[in-house]
Amino acid sequence: MFRASTIIRNAREDKGLSIEEISKKLKINSKYLSSIEDERAADFPDEPYCSLIIKDYSNFLGLNSEDVLSLFRRDFATSCKVKPVTHSKISLTPHHTFRVLTIASIFLFIAYLSFEYVKFNRAPSLKVNWPDLNGAQLEISGITDPESTVRVNNDLILVDPSGSFKKTINVATESTVIVESKSQSGKTTVVEKTYK
């Protein structure tokens, strides 16, 4: 029974070529060529290079590379060093990247909607700067949510884009000042102070 290594060696010797000459012409390390001829399986290159070298070597010698490769695989079914394919647990394939981005987009969209829903349905924040009573006038100022409407003692006041407001009111000797901030959803926050 013919072995692939014997066929390759006989073809090379018939052409009167040395392994070094073939190594230079094919640009393949002579160590690999001689290991194939001498059947030193420990020195075979890793796959797929082992099969590619045998094909190139066979073609160069004028042999049918597919037949020689088939014989070689028969002779050395387990000798070519085939590195086991290891699959990492996390791989960035386009499919996985698309899936991760889709899930992240859905999560961010749901988080945004939840935030906006809570923001829309909560009572507005309201901070009032209460001045001391000096005379009959008070300058009430403060800050609230920019989308809210503010009333001081039921008088509607303008709120600037940053949420600040200011109003000068007249007060009696003893009176209560009520500041109310109402959100677009109808929720209200009320702060009051009685001046004596």
PyMOL commands that place a pseudoatom at each C-alpha (Angstrom):
pseudoatom trace, name=CA, resn=MET, resi=1, chain=A, elem=C, hetatm=0, pos=[0.000, 0.000, 0.000]
pseudoatom trace, name=CA, resn=PHE, resi=2, chain=A, elem=C, hetatm=0, pos=[1.450, 3.359, -1.029]
pseudoatom trace, name=CA, resn=ARG, resi=3, chain=A, elem=C, hetatm=0, pos=[1.845, 6.034, 1.584]
pseudoatom trace, name=CA, resn=ALA, resi=4, chain=A, elem=C, hetatm=0, pos=[1.608, 9.734, 0.789]
pseudoatom trace, name=CA, resn=SER, resi=5, chain=A, elem=C, hetatm=0, pos=[5.080, 10.425, 2.153]
pseudoatom trace, name=CA, resn=THR, resi=6, chain=A, elem=C, hetatm=0, pos=[6.607, 7.755, -0.108]
pseudoatom trace, name=CA, resn=ILE, resi=7, chain=A, elem=C, hetatm=0, pos=[4.839, 9.114, -3.207]
pseudoatom trace, name=CA, resn=ILE, resi=8, chain=A, elem=C, hetatm=0, pos=[6.071, 12.654, -2.461]
pseudoatom trace, name=CA, resn=ARG, resi=9, chain=A, elem=C, hetatm=0, pos=[9.670, 11.542, -1.756]
pseudoatom trace, name=CA, resn=ASN, resi=10, chain=A, elem=C, hetatm=0, pos=[9.827, 9.381, -4.938]
pseudoatom trace, name=CA, resn=ALA, resi=11, chain=A, elem=C, hetatm=0, pos=[8.452, 12.227, -7.086]
pseudoatom trace, name=CA, resn=ARG, resi=12, chain=A, elem=C, hetatm=0, pos=[11.014, 14.668, -5.641]
pseudoatom trace, name=CA, resn=GLU, resi=13, chain=A, elem=C, hetatm=0, pos=[13.919, 12.263, -6.142]
pseudoatom trace, name=CA, resn=ASP, resi=14, chain=A, elem=C, hetatm=0, pos=[12.770, 11.443, -9.706]
pseudoatom trace, name=CA, resn=LYS, resi=15, chain=A, elem=C, hetatm=0, pos=[12.989, 15.166, -10.518]
pseudoatom trace, name=CA, resn=GLY, resi=16, chain=A, elem=C, hetatm=0, pos=[16.406, 15.387, -8.872]
pseudoatom trace, name=CA, resn=LEU, resi=17, chain=A, elem=C, hetatm=0, pos=[15.396, 18.149, -6.484]
pseudoatom trace, name=CA, resn=SER, resi=18, chain=A, elem=C, hetatm=0, pos=[16.515, 18.671, -2.909]
pseudoatom trace, name=CA, resn=ILE, resi=19, chain=A, elem=C, hetatm=0, pos=[14.208, 19.691, -0.075]
pseudoatom trace, name=CA, resn=GLU, resi=20, chain=A, elem=C, hetatm=0, pos=[16.138, 22.988, 0.254]
pseudoatom trace, name=CA, resn=GLU, resi=21, chain=A, elem=C, hetatm=0, pos=[15.537, 23.858, -3.417]
pseudoatom trace, name=CA, resn=ILE, resi=22, chain=A, elem=C, hetatm=0, pos=[11.802, 23.186, -3.090]
pseudoatom trace, name=CA, resn=SER, resi=23, chain=A, elem=C, hetatm=0, pos=[11.700, 25.102, 0.198]
pseudoatom trace, name=CA, resn=LYS, resi=24, chain=A, elem=C, hetatm=0, pos=[13.157, 28.212, -1.512]
pseudoatom trace, name=CA, resn=LYS, resi=25, chain=A, elem=C, hetatm=0, pos=[10.833, 27.994, -4.522]
pseudoatom trace, name=CA, resn=LEU, resi=26, chain=A, elem=C, hetatm=0, pos=[7.654, 27.371, -2.495]
pseudoatom trace, name=CA, resn=LYS, resi=27, chain=A, elem=C, hetatm=0, pos=[8.745, 29.596, 0.411]
pseudoatom trace, name=CA, resn=ILE, resi=28, chain=A, elem=C, hetatm=0, pos=[7.894, 26.812, 2.860]
pseudoatom trace, name=CA, resn=ASN, resi=29, chain=A, elem=C, hetatm=0, pos=[10.157, 25.975, 5.781]
pseudoatom trace, name=CA, resn=SER, resi=30, chain=A, elem=C, hetatm=0, pos=[12.279, 22.920, 4.899]
pseudoatom trace, name=CA, resn=LYS, resi=31, chain=A, elem=C, hetatm=0, pos=[11.587, 21.517, 8.364]
pseudoatom trace, name=CA, resn=TYR, resi=32, chain=A, elem=C, hetatm=0, pos=[7.942, 20.984, 7.392]
pseudoatom trace, name=CA, resn=LEU, resi=33, chain=A, elem=C, hetatm=0, pos=[8.775, 19.435, 4.020]
pseudoatom trace, name=CA, resn=SER, resi=34, chain=A, elem=C, hetatm=0, pos=[11.219, 16.960, 5.550]
pseudoatom trace, name=CA, resn=SER, resi=35, chain=A, elem=C, hetatm=0, pos=[8.815, 16.127, 8.408]
pseudoatom trace, name=CA, resn=ILE, resi=36, chain=A, elem=C, hetatm=0, pos=[6.164, 15.216, 5.804]
pseudoatom trace, name=CA, resn=GLU, resi=37, chain=A, elem=C, hetatm=0, pos=[8.564, 12.981, 3.886]
pseudoatom trace, name=CA, resn=ASP, resi=38, chain=A, elem=C, hetatm=0, pos=[9.998, 11.389, 7.036]
pseudoatom trace, name=CA, resn=GLU, resi=39, chain=A, elem=C, hetatm=0, pos=[6.531, 11.008, 8.644]
pseudoatom trace, name=CA, resn=ARG, resi=40, chain=A, elem=C, hetatm=0, pos=[7.533, 12.930, 11.787]
pseudoatom trace, name=CA, resn=ALA, resi=41, chain=A, elem=C, hetatm=0, pos=[4.020, 13.742, 12.922]
pseudoatom trace, name=CA, resn=ALA, resi=42, chain=A, elem=C, hetatm=0, pos=[5.251, 15.731, 15.926]
pseudoatom trace, name=CA, resn=ASP, resi=43, chain=A, elem=C, hetatm=0, pos=[6.788, 18.295, 13.543]
pseudoatom trace, name=CA, resn=PHE, resi=44, chain=A, elem=C, hetatm=0, pos=[3.750, 18.695, 11.296]
pseudoatom trace, name=CA, resn=PRO, resi=45, chain=A, elem=C, hetatm=0, pos=[2.420, 22.272, 11.156]
pseudoatom trace, name=CA, resn=ASP, resi=46, chain=A, elem=C, hetatm=0, pos=[-1.010, 23.063, 12.534]
pseudoatom trace, name=CA, resn=GLU, resi=47, chain=A, elem=C, hetatm=0, pos=[-4.050, 22.758, 10.340]
pseudoatom trace, name=CA, resn=PRO, resi=48, chain=A, elem=C, hetatm=0, pos=[-5.038, 24.179, 7.890]
pseudoatom trace, name=CA, resn=TYR, resi=49, chain=A, elem=C, hetatm=0, pos=[-1.367, 24.883, 7.044]
pseudoatom trace, name=CA, resn=CYS, resi=50, chain=A, elem=C, hetatm=0, pos=[-0.464, 21.191, 7.050]
pseudoatom trace, name=CA, resn=SER, resi=51, chain=A, elem=C, hetatm=0, pos=[-3.013, 20.445, 4.312]
pseudoatom trace, name=CA, resn=LEU, resi=52, chain=A, elem=C, hetatm=0, pos=[-2.066, 23.562, 2.333]
pseudoatom trace, name=CA, resn=ILE, resi=53, chain=A, elem=C, hetatm=0, pos=[1.640, 22.659, 2.400]
pseudoatom trace, name=CA, resn=ILE, resi=54, chain=A, elem=C, hetatm=0, pos=[0.904, 19.119, 1.179]
pseudoatom trace, name=CA, resn=LYS, resi=55, chain=A, elem=C, hetatm=0, pos=[-1.243, 20.499, -1.656]
pseudoatom trace, name=CA, resn=ASP, resi=56, chain=A, elem=C, hetatm=0, pos=[1.435, 23.015, -2.719]
pseudoatom trace, name=CA, resn=TYR, resi=57, chain=A, elem=C, hetatm=0, pos=[4.198, 20.424, -2.429]
pseudoatom trace, name=CA, resn=SER, resi=58, chain=A, elem=C, hetatm=0, pos=[2.192, 17.884, -4.491]
pseudoatom trace, name=CA, resn=ASN, resi=59, chain=A, elem=C, hetatm=0, pos=[1.300, 20.443, -7.187]
pseudoatom trace, name=CA, resn=PHE, resi=60, chain=A, elem=C, hetatm=0, pos=[4.933, 21.541, -7.444]
pseudoatom trace, name=CA, resn=LEU, resi=61, chain=A, elem=C, hetatm=0, pos=[5.985, 17.917, -8.009]
pseudoatom trace, name=CA, resn=GLY, resi=62, chain=A, elem=C, hetatm=0, pos=[3.268, 17.445, -10.662]
pseudoatom trace, name=CA, resn=LEU, resi=63, chain=A, elem=C, hetatm=0, pos=[1.148, 15.122, -8.526]
pseudoatom trace, name=CA, resn=ASN, resi=64, chain=A, elem=C, hetatm=0, pos=[-2.615, 15.182, -8.075]
pseudoatom trace, name=CA, resn=SER, resi=65, chain=A, elem=C, hetatm=0, pos=[-2.780, 17.219, -4.871]
pseudoatom trace, name=CA, resn=GLU, resi=66, chain=A, elem=C, hetatm=0, pos=[-6.280, 16.030, -3.889]
pseudoatom trace, name=CA, resn=ASP, resi=67, chain=A, elem=C, hetatm=0, pos=[-5.279, 12.371, -4.139]
pseudoatom trace, name=CA, resn=VAL, resi=68, chain=A, elem=C, hetatm=0, pos=[-2.048, 12.898, -2.204]
pseudoatom trace, name=CA, resn=LEU, resi=69, chain=A, elem=C, hetatm=0, pos=[-3.888, 14.868, 0.462]
pseudoatom trace, name=CA, resn=SER, resi=70, chain=A, elem=C, hetatm=0, pos=[-6.492, 12.099, 0.784]
pseudoatom trace, name=CA, resn=LEU, resi=71, chain=A, elem=C, hetatm=0, pos=[-3.743, 9.512, 1.216]
pseudoatom trace, name=CA, resn=PHE, resi=72, chain=A, elem=C, hetatm=0, pos=[-1.970, 11.711, 3.725]
pseudoatom trace, name=CA, resn=ARG, resi=73, chain=A, elem=C, hetatm=0, pos=[-5.141, 12.128, 5.772]
pseudoatom trace, name=CA, resn=ARG, resi=74, chain=A, elem=C, hetatm=0, pos=[-5.671, 8.369, 5.662]
pseudoatom trace, name=CA, resn=ASP, resi=75, chain=A, elem=C, hetatm=0, pos=[-2.085, 7.737, 6.812]
pseudoatom trace, name=CA, resn=PHE, resi=76, chain=A, elem=C, hetatm=0, pos=[-2.144, 10.378, 9.514]
pseudoatom trace, name=CA, resn=ALA, resi=77, chain=A, elem=C, hetatm=0, pos=[-5.772, 10.668, 10.527]
pseudoatom trace, name=CA, resn=THR, resi=78, chain=A, elem=C, hetatm=0, pos=[-4.866, 12.004, 13.958]
pseudoatom trace, name=CA, resn=SER, resi=79, chain=A, elem=C, hetatm=0, pos=[-1.304, 13.201, 13.368]
pseudoatom trace, name=CA, resn=CYS, resi=80, chain=A, elem=C, hetatm=0, pos=[-1.978, 16.651, 11.969]
pseudoatom trace, name=CA, resn=LYS, resi=81, chain=A, elem=C, hetatm=0, pos=[-2.243, 18.938, 14.914]
pseudoatom trace, name=CA, resn=VAL, resi=82, chain=A, elem=C, hetatm=0, pos=[-5.769, 20.180, 14.829]
pseudoatom trace, name=CA, resn=LYS, resi=83, chain=A, elem=C, hetatm=0, pos=[-6.248, 22.822, 17.447]
pseudoatom trace, name=CA, resn=PRO, resi=84, chain=A, elem=C, hetatm=0, pos=[-9.562, 22.455, 19.222]
pseudoatom trace, name=CA, resn=VAL, resi=85, chain=A, elem=C, hetatm=0, pos=[-11.993, 25.203, 18.429]
pseudoatom trace, name=CA, resn=THR, resi=86, chain=A, elem=C, hetatm=0, pos=[-12.731, 27.076, 21.594]
pseudoatom trace, name=CA, resn=HIS, resi=87, chain=A, elem=C, hetatm=0, pos=[-15.767, 29.250, 21.716]
pseudoatom trace, name=CA, resn=SER, resi=88, chain=A, elem=C, hetatm=0, pos=[-15.497, 32.098, 24.108]
pseudoatom trace, name=CA, resn=LYS, resi=89, chain=A, elem=C, hetatm=0, pos=[-18.519, 32.717, 26.241]
pseudoatom trace, name=CA, resn=ILE, resi=90, chain=A, elem=C, hetatm=0, pos=[-18.717, 36.293, 25.005]
pseudoatom trace, name=CA, resn=SER, resi=91, chain=A, elem=C, hetatm=0, pos=[-18.240, 36.900, 21.317]
pseudoatom trace, name=CA, resn=LEU, resi=92, chain=A, elem=C, hetatm=0, pos=[-18.874, 40.076, 19.403]
pseudoatom trace, name=CA, resn=THR, resi=93, chain=A, elem=C, hetatm=0, pos=[-20.514, 38.784, 16.291]
pseudoatom trace, name=CA, resn=PRO, resi=94, chain=A, elem=C, hetatm=0, pos=[-22.760, 41.177, 14.383]
pseudoatom trace, name=CA, resn=HIS, resi=95, chain=A, elem=C, hetatm=0, pos=[-25.762, 39.109, 15.454]
pseudoatom trace, name=CA, resn=HIS, resi=96, chain=A, elem=C, hetatm=0, pos=[-24.875, 39.372, 19.165]
pseudoatom trace, name=CA, resn=THR, resi=97, chain=A, elem=C, hetatm=0, pos=[-23.998, 43.049, 18.842]
pseudoatom trace, name=CA, resn=PHE, resi=98, chain=A, elem=C, hetatm=0, pos=[-27.349, 43.767, 17.202]
pseudoatom trace, name=CA, resn=ARG, resi=99, chain=A, elem=C, hetatm=0, pos=[-29.159, 41.799, 19.901]
pseudoatom trace, name=CA, resn=VAL, resi=100, chain=A, elem=C, hetatm=0, pos=[-27.348, 43.612, 22.729]
pseudoatom trace, name=CA, resn=LEU, resi=101, chain=A, elem=C, hetatm=0, pos=[-27.953, 47.023, 21.145]
pseudoatom trace, name=CA, resn=THR, resi=102, chain=A, elem=C, hetatm=0, pos=[-31.632, 46.217, 20.591]
pseudoatom trace, name=CA, resn=ILE, resi=103, chain=A, elem=C, hetatm=0, pos=[-32.109, 45.116, 24.199]
pseudoatom trace, name=CA, resn=ALA, resi=104, chain=A, elem=C, hetatm=0, pos=[-30.199, 48.157, 25.479]
pseudoatom trace, name=CA, resn=SER, resi=105, chain=A, elem=C, hetatm=0, pos=[-32.308, 50.477, 23.288]
pseudoatom trace, name=CA, resn=ILE, resi=106, chain=A, elem=C, hetatm=0, pos=[-35.544, 48.932, 24.538]
pseudoatom trace, name=CA, resn=PHE, resi=107, chain=A, elem=C, hetatm=0, pos=[-34.363, 49.193, 28.151]
pseudoatom trace, name=CA, resn=LEU, resi=108, chain=A, elem=C, hetatm=0, pos=[-33.345, 52.853, 27.709]
pseudoatom trace, name=CA, resn=PHE, resi=109, chain=A, elem=C, hetatm=0, pos=[-36.644, 53.651, 25.989]
pseudoatom trace, name=CA, resn=ILE, resi=110, chain=A, elem=C, hetatm=0, pos=[-38.647, 52.048, 28.819]
pseudoatom trace, name=CA, resn=ALA, resi=111, chain=A, elem=C, hetatm=0, pos=[-36.511, 53.861, 31.410]
pseudoatom trace, name=CA, resn=TYR, resi=112, chain=A, elem=C, hetatm=0, pos=[-37.055, 57.173, 29.607]
pseudoatom trace, name=CA, resn=LEU, resi=113, chain=A, elem=C, hetatm=0, pos=[-40.827, 56.624, 29.396]
pseudoatom trace, name=CA, resn=SER, resi=114, chain=A, elem=C, hetatm=0, pos=[-40.952, 55.675, 33.077]
pseudoatom trace, name=CA, resn=PHE, resi=115, chain=A, elem=C, hetatm=0, pos=[-38.971, 58.759, 34.041]
pseudoatom trace, name=CA, resn=GLU, resi=116, chain=A, elem=C, hetatm=0, pos=[-41.211, 61.029, 31.977]
pseudoatom trace, name=CA, resn=TYR, resi=117, chain=A, elem=C, hetatm=0, pos=[-44.365, 59.376, 33.357]
pseudoatom trace, name=CA, resn=VAL, resi=118, chain=A, elem=C, hetatm=0, pos=[-43.217, 59.843, 36.955]
pseudoatom trace, name=CA, resn=LYS, resi=119, chain=A, elem=C, hetatm=0, pos=[-42.072, 63.397, 36.205]
pseudoatom trace, name=CA, resn=PHE, resi=120, chain=A, elem=C, hetatm=0, pos=[-45.420, 64.233, 34.592]
pseudoatom trace, name=CA, resn=ASN, resi=121, chain=A, elem=C, hetatm=0, pos=[-47.534, 62.699, 37.364]
pseudoatom trace, name=CA, resn=ARG, resi=122, chain=A, elem=C, hetatm=0, pos=[-45.694, 63.935, 40.446]
pseudoatom trace, name=CA, resn=ALA, resi=123, chain=A, elem=C, hetatm=0, pos=[-46.375, 67.132, 42.312]
pseudoatom trace, name=CA, resn=PRO, resi=124, chain=A, elem=C, hetatm=0, pos=[-44.010, 69.903, 41.233]
pseudoatom trace, name=CA, resn=SER, resi=125, chain=A, elem=C, hetatm=0, pos=[-41.089, 70.928, 43.384]
pseudoatom trace, name=CA, resn=LEU, resi=126, chain=A, elem=C, hetatm=0, pos=[-41.514, 74.323, 45.036]
pseudoatom trace, name=CA, resn=LYS, resi=127, chain=A, elem=C, hetatm=0, pos=[-38.995, 76.386, 46.982]
pseudoatom trace, name=CA, resn=VAL, resi=128, chain=A, elem=C, hetatm=0, pos=[-40.073, 79.808, 48.247]
pseudoatom trace, name=CA, resn=ASN, resi=129, chain=A, elem=C, hetatm=0, pos=[-37.745, 82.499, 49.551]
pseudoatom trace, name=CA, resn=TRP, resi=130, chain=A, elem=C, hetatm=0, pos=[-39.734, 84.101, 52.365]
pseudoatom trace, name=CA, resn=PRO, resi=131, chain=A, elem=C, hetatm=0, pos=[-38.677, 87.709, 53.034]
pseudoatom trace, name=CA, resn=ASP, resi=132, chain=A, elem=C, hetatm=0, pos=[-39.030, 89.446, 56.383]
pseudoatom trace, name=CA, resn=LEU, resi=133, chain=A, elem=C, hetatm=0, pos=[-42.035, 91.725, 56.730]
pseudoatom trace, name=CA, resn=ASN, resi=134, chain=A, elem=C, hetatm=0, pos=[-40.937, 95.359, 56.373]
pseudoatom trace, name=CA, resn=GLY, resi=135, chain=A, elem=C, hetatm=0, pos=[-43.887, 97.595, 55.755]
pseudoatom trace, name=CA, resn=ALA, resi=136, chain=A, elem=C, hetatm=0, pos=[-46.934, 96.602, 53.775]
pseudoatom trace, name=CA, resn=GLN, resi=137, chain=A, elem=C, hetatm=0, pos=[-45.202, 94.977, 50.803]
pseudoatom trace, name=CA, resn=LEU, resi=138, chain=A, elem=C, hetatm=0, pos=[-43.502, 91.617, 50.386]
pseudoatom trace, name=CA, resn=GLU, resi=139, chain=A, elem=C, hetatm=0, pos=[-41.446, 90.435, 47.454]
pseudoatom trace, name=CA, resn=ILE, resi=140, chain=A, elem=C, hetatm=0, pos=[-42.121, 86.696, 47.205]
pseudoatom trace, name=CA, resn=SER, resi=141, chain=A, elem=C, hetatm=0, pos=[-39.669, 84.772, 45.009]
pseudoatom trace, name=CA, resn=GLY, resi=142, chain=A, elem=C, hetatm=0, pos=[-38.810, 81.171, 44.476]
pseudoatom trace, name=CA, resn=ILE, resi=143, chain=A, elem=C, hetatm=0, pos=[-38.243, 78.350, 42.055]
pseudoatom trace, name=CA, resn=THR, resi=144, chain=A, elem=C, hetatm=0, pos=[-40.417, 75.518, 40.752]
pseudoatom trace, name=CA, resn=ASP, resi=145, chain=A, elem=C, hetatm=0, pos=[-40.619, 73.185, 37.761]
pseudoatom trace, name=CA, resn=PRO, resi=146, chain=A, elem=C, hetatm=0, pos=[-40.476, 75.247, 34.519]
pseudoatom trace, name=CA, resn=GLU, resi=147, chain=A, elem=C, hetatm=0, pos=[-43.695, 73.674, 33.145]
pseudoatom trace, name=CA, resn=SER, resi=148, chain=A, elem=C, hetatm=0, pos=[-45.727, 74.530, 36.259]
pseudoatom trace, name=CA, resn=THR, resi=149, chain=A, elem=C, hetatm=0, pos=[-48.043, 77.469, 36.882]
pseudoatom trace, name=CA, resn=VAL, resi=150, chain=A, elem=C, hetatm=0, pos=[-47.643, 79.450, 40.097]
pseudoatom trace, name=CA, resn=ARG, resi=151, chain=A, elem=C, hetatm=0, pos=[-50.245, 81.370, 42.051]
pseudoatom trace, name=CA, resn=VAL, resi=152, chain=A, elem=C, hetatm=0, pos=[-49.561, 83.622, 45.033]
pseudoatom trace, name=CA, resn=ASN, resi=153, chain=A, elem=C, hetatm=0, pos=[-52.772, 84.208, 46.987]
pseudoatom trace, name=CA, resn=ASN, resi=154, chain=A, elem=C, hetatm=0, pos=[-54.673, 83.072, 43.877]
pseudoatom trace, name=CA, resn=ASP, resi=155, chain=A, elem=C, hetatm=0, pos=[-52.902, 85.614, 41.622]
pseudoatom trace, name=CA, resn=LEU, resi=156, chain=A, elem=C, hetatm=0, pos=[-51.308, 83.906, 38.633]
pseudoatom trace, name=CA, resn=ILE, resi=157, chain=A, elem=C, hetatm=0, pos=[-47.610, 84.711, 38.162]
pseudoatom trace, name=CA, resn=LEU, resi=158, chain=A, elem=C, hetatm=0, pos=[-45.308, 84.135, 35.207]
pseudoatom trace, name=CA, resn=VAL, resi=159, chain=A, elem=C, hetatm=0, pos=[-42.623, 81.459, 35.568]
pseudoatom trace, name=CA, resn=ASP, resi=160, chain=A, elem=C, hetatm=0, pos=[-39.469, 81.955, 33.511]
pseudoatom trace, name=CA, resn=PRO, resi=161, chain=A, elem=C, hetatm=0, pos=[-37.886, 79.076, 31.509]
pseudoatom trace, name=CA, resn=SER, resi=162, chain=A, elem=C, hetatm=0, pos=[-35.590, 78.212, 34.434]
pseudoatom trace, name=CA, resn=GLY, resi=163, chain=A, elem=C, hetatm=0, pos=[-38.561, 77.867, 36.808]
pseudoatom trace, name=CA, resn=SER, resi=164, chain=A, elem=C, hetatm=0, pos=[-37.947, 81.098, 38.763]
pseudoatom trace, name=CA, resn=PHE, resi=165, chain=A, elem=C, hetatm=0, pos=[-40.770, 83.407, 39.756]
pseudoatom trace, name=CA, resn=LYS, resi=166, chain=A, elem=C, hetatm=0, pos=[-41.161, 86.706, 41.645]
pseudoatom trace, name=CA, resn=LYS, resi=167, chain=A, elem=C, hetatm=0, pos=[-44.172, 88.717, 42.865]
pseudoatom trace, name=CA, resn=THR, resi=168, chain=A, elem=C, hetatm=0, pos=[-44.600, 91.777, 45.049]
pseudoatom trace, name=CA, resn=ILE, resi=169, chain=A, elem=C, hetatm=0, pos=[-47.759, 91.698, 47.155]
pseudoatom trace, name=CA, resn=ASN, resi=170, chain=A, elem=C, hetatm=0, pos=[-49.407, 93.919, 49.699]
pseudoatom trace, name=CA, resn=VAL, resi=171, chain=A, elem=C, hetatm=0, pos=[-50.089, 92.371, 53.079]
pseudoatom trace, name=CA, resn=ALA, resi=172, chain=A, elem=C, hetatm=0, pos=[-52.209, 93.435, 55.997]
pseudoatom trace, name=CA, resn=THR, resi=173, chain=A, elem=C, hetatm=0, pos=[-51.066, 93.464, 59.608]
pseudoatom trace, name=CA, resn=GLU, resi=174, chain=A, elem=C, hetatm=0, pos=[-51.804, 89.786, 59.989]
pseudoatom trace, name=CA, resn=SER, resi=175, chain=A, elem=C, hetatm=0, pos=[-52.127, 87.727, 56.853]
pseudoatom trace, name=CA, resn=THR, resi=176, chain=A, elem=C, hetatm=0, pos=[-51.273, 84.359, 55.350]
pseudoatom trace, name=CA, resn=VAL, resi=177, chain=A, elem=C, hetatm=0, pos=[-49.414, 84.122, 52.069]
pseudoatom trace, name=CA, resn=ILE, resi=178, chain=A, elem=C, hetatm=0, pos=[-50.201, 80.986, 50.052]
pseudoatom trace, name=CA, resn=VAL, resi=179, chain=A, elem=C, hetatm=0, pos=[-47.937, 79.952, 47.162]
pseudoatom trace, name=CA, resn=GLU, resi=180, chain=A, elem=C, hetatm=0, pos=[-49.259, 77.170, 44.945]
pseudoatom trace, name=CA, resn=SER, resi=181, chain=A, elem=C, hetatm=0, pos=[-47.435, 75.430, 42.110]
pseudoatom trace, name=CA, resn=LYS, resi=182, chain=A, elem=C, hetatm=0, pos=[-49.549, 73.311, 39.760]
pseudoatom trace, name=CA, resn=SER, resi=183, chain=A, elem=C, hetatm=0, pos=[-48.103, 70.822, 37.256]
pseudoatom trace, name=CA, resn=GLN, resi=184, chain=A, elem=C, hetatm=0, pos=[-49.508, 70.102, 33.796]
pseudoatom trace, name=CA, resn=SER, resi=185, chain=A, elem=C, hetatm=0, pos=[-51.049, 66.899, 35.151]
pseudoatom trace, name=CA, resn=GLY, resi=186, chain=A, elem=C, hetatm=0, pos=[-52.969, 68.849, 37.785]
pseudoatom trace, name=CA, resn=LYS, resi=187, chain=A, elem=C, hetatm=0, pos=[-50.834, 67.886, 40.805]
pseudoatom trace, name=CA, resn=THR, resi=188, chain=A, elem=C, hetatm=0, pos=[-50.229, 70.757, 43.193]
pseudoatom trace, name=CA, resn=THR, resi=189, chain=A, elem=C, hetatm=0, pos=[-47.691, 71.715, 45.828]
pseudoatom trace, name=CA, resn=VAL, resi=190, chain=A, elem=C, hetatm=0, pos=[-48.754, 74.364, 48.326]
pseudoatom trace, name=CA, resn=VAL, resi=191, chain=A, elem=C, hetatm=0, pos=[-46.520, 76.313, 50.702]
pseudoatom trace, name=CA, resn=GLU, resi=192, chain=A, elem=C, hetatm=0, pos=[-47.836, 78.965, 53.047]
pseudoatom trace, name=CA, resn=LYS, resi=193, chain=A, elem=C, hetatm=0, pos=[-46.602, 81.368, 55.711]
pseudoatom trace, name=CA, resn=THR, resi=194, chain=A, elem=C, hetatm=0, pos=[-48.459, 83.569, 58.117]
pseudoatom trace, name=CA, resn=TYR, resi=195, chain=A, elem=C, hetatm=0, pos=[-47.090, 87.029, 58.803]
pseudoatom trace, name=CA, resn=LYS, resi=196, chain=A, elem=C, hetatm=0, pos=[-48.011, 88.707, 62.105]
for i in range(1, 196): cmd.bond("trace and resi %d" % i, "trace and resi %d" % (i + 1))
show_as sticks, trace
zoom trace
